[in-house]
Amino acid sequence: MGEVKFSKEHEWIKLDGDVATIGITKHATEMLGDIVFVELPESGSSIEKDGNAGVVESTKAASDVYTPVSGQVLECNQSIIDDPSKINSDPENQAWFFKLKIKDKSEMESLMNKEEYDKFAKENTN
Amino acid sequence: MLKNAQKDFIQRHIGTSEEEQKVMLQELGYKNLDELISKTVPEKILLKESLNIGDSNSEYKALRKLKNISKKNKVYSSFIGMGYYGTYTPYVILRNILENPGWYTSYTPYQPEVAQGRLEMLLNFQQMVIDFTGMDIANASLLDEGTAAAEAMGLSHRLCKKDTKKVFISKNCHPQTIDVIKTRAEPLGLKIVVGDEDKDINESIICGIIQYPGTLGDIKDPSEAISKIHKHNGKAVLVCDLLALAKLKTPGELGADIAVGSSQRFGIPMGYGGPHAAFFATKDEFKRSMPGRIVGVSVDRHGNKALRLALQTREQHIRRDKATSNICTAQALLAIVSAAYAVYHGPKGIRKIAESVSQLTKNFADKLKQSGYELYSDYFFDTVTIKTLDKTDKIYKNALDQQVNIRKVNSEMLSVSFDERKNLYRANQLLKIFNCSETIKETMNKSLSNLPKNLLRTSTYLDHPVFNSYHSETGMLRYLKRLEDSDIALNRSMIALGSCTMKLNSVSEMIPVTWKEFSQPHPFSPVEQVDGFRELFTDLKNWLRSITGFSGVSLQPNAGAQGEFAGLMVIRKFHEKNGEKNRNICLIPSSAHGTNPASAQMVGMKVVVINCDQQGNVDYDDLKKKVEEYSDNLAALMVTYPSTHGVFEEKITDICDLIHKNGGQVYMDGANLNALVGIAKPGNFGPDICHINLHKTFCIPHGGGGPGMGPIACKKHLEIYLPSHSIVSDCGPATGIGAVSAAPWGSSSILSISWMYIKMMGSEGLKLATQNAILNANYIANKLKDHFPILYKGKNGNVAHECIIDIRKIKRETGITEEDIAKRLIDFGFHAPTMSWPVPGTMMIEPTESESLSEINRFCETLVKIKEEINKIKNGKFDKIDNPLKNAPHTHVELTANKWTHKYDRETAAYPSATLKSYKYWPPVARVDNVYGDKNLFCSCPSLDDYKETAA
């Protein structure tokens, strides 16, 4: 299991072979507040790095979700569609958003590691 | 002595006396208002001369003058139809809602705890629409039938998975609807096909729009057309008639995806075009893509049922350029009136009205047929189209001679629409006009064979108890009073919402709206009959020219966001006609109102956001960089002035120059015009075009979320592109962008409100109003600065007509948010200021010129007291969680319960200020749970059992 990496759009990504699991960070959920709705990309669809991969909504904000790497959507997490509050309670583990079969592992290199992301998140808080 | 009386209204409108103003100015260190202004507004743009409006007028004189103007309108009996019908506003509703400041001075229900009354009536409206259309969910009103149909096209487009750009519209739709859809489709690159739904749906389409019944009154079964639309991947949109739906199968039963229309004929006068509430209903699966506000049911923190605005993340104030629509102000007050009409009449009453109207139409049609006329269709609800052939012109003239308006469809056909106001006398008069020797007798045939048997409605409607409980006037009166009492409106306390300009809506301004000369004319009446309106429009346009410094004015857009859309369309056409169609970039500051990017995207422009600098002003360097980057394709800059931060930015002329040098045009959002009237003119300091919110600066009341009016004003080079209308062709240039509203002058009848305000205030009063608006805001900023940081200031540390107080440090130190402060303000009897916009974690305060010094002081003292409570939390005297702010607002039920478990006492909770003991507003619900409401979406009237479970 590879290490967790982070994007500037507050997504995390875990790589296992050529399957990536992607979700949003705890910091993102703190900025959004209580999440009431999530829309995930269609299974089987292809998405490009930094492209649209769904929407997450709270009562006072709506945020687009972007994919940090390119790939084909293998699976979406139905449990967070059924109960979006799971995203607030366990965003970086149980409440993953979707799994991708990735094309190009080198796309991971430009992403931040945990230390870099934590610093980035602190600097970008209101 | 006599001369001075003419200025009396100025002192009625401006809340402070001259002595009080002196005191306030002294506190700020200024000798007089002129000095304050010269130290606040950039020298470069300060007006040296006065406005050209004229003298002030007393209320009595202004009313007399307007009465004389109104008498130039000839009120004919209208059979024109085309979406506008005669109706009676029940008197109990007229006096207790339409003429009642407790209803018309309220704001949009963003603070649900103080808005349960109007939220309930809007929920009733949604339920009424759901019932009549047979759809799953409805919103709380759109601007008019034409734009509602265009929004349906918008929703279909957003959800369309196929590549097609085609939109089908039946030729049987009202012509003004087709026009508005054409205007809205073009910038999105959509291709409109107008045709016959039985023959012309042959390829993949985004949606198919059908009128049911058709504009000529004919009732055709739309089922096959709906199947065809679905087969071609489109959404089926039915533009329908609420009264007809009392007797006909619903759009839902017929398989439609979206149903839209106008609720005007449910008790709202035609008003020469408006205002009226349009409705929008659709299937549950499309709810997240719906435009407009939606009222939903949630619970408060005690678990009691509470209403709120649901799914706000779709809307412009959150989603901005990705919003489902740019709509902000809608037609809330009119939706409330229509819902009240349904509550008062109930299902039996409405059915009776529908049957009488249809019966009279049928009897009329039968007599015509007996006389040898051929009808366009044997199946109709209230509208008969007759093939009058070579008799057309003569009959049309006969009608005019009798002061009756009928619709001339073309050189061979006339059409007549019956409605609630038509009786036997009118029907027989009409028969005579058609040279019919027969008359309808009282005891005529009572069969409605004009309604096709296979389309007769069998499902019930208005079953909910609310539509079956208030049919006596006493019952209705008390229901309306109970709802009114639940809410905070301007008749209770100051509502200092930044950027909303909640100033006085005087009775003298409101009186002319319901005069029959203004409320009864049909928008498509022959123009010779409405000289009164013409004069009103001319006066208003000339005054707006003087005020803005622009030469062209269009009164068609019926909301600020509509004005933005129209203005950007004008700019777009300007570039196109200059051979620069490639110009499609719209620069918008990050601090802009959400409607700005939402409108830009509707015009097909690409939004590029400009940053603000540390002082909250447009970051000139960032602007310069982006202007240069996008120079070749720069269409426009949208700017608000003074800024949405309440500052007169010094660099405004430089900013406009920069845009012009790079081939762009400047659009000014006129929301803050209350800080400019008589002091600076946008036409002089750079912008090319702007909209004016008449429901802010010019006194049209907020109505709980509309009606509004958003006329646009522009420089000479843009005049030829202003909105026009296909039915009343001289309302705008033929070279214009087309129609943006269903009616040529938008919501014409409420223009009388702004006419009255400007006429009474005159040049002198208007300037004084602006000066005092700025004085009041600076006075408040000065009073609060030691307790809350004032974010963003301009020249000499002054603000414009509003100021922002920063709550972020308080949040970091104590966990108390601006929302907690807003809810605690309710315990003090105040509506909160603008929350978290334009800067998250702050509150924006705009007192306006209409507030008295005592009320302004009371508000400041309240905020200071709240700060003291926050300090108590900080130093541990109040618990961090169980404190009066976190638990606010406190209901009377909680306060008088036998059990009181809080760590602070009841008196602190209920009477944080001693004066509240003599006048206290009691919120009917505690803090509303927003998360619960959006997670468990419920947008229709809850069952009676649910009410039984909750506390009072």
Interface residues (C-beta under 8 A of the other chain):
Chain A: G33 D34 V36 F37 E57 S58 T59 K60 A61 A62 D64 P84 S85 N126
Chain B: R288 Q312 T313 R314 I318 R319 K322 R808 S836 P840 G841 N930 V931 G933 D934 K935
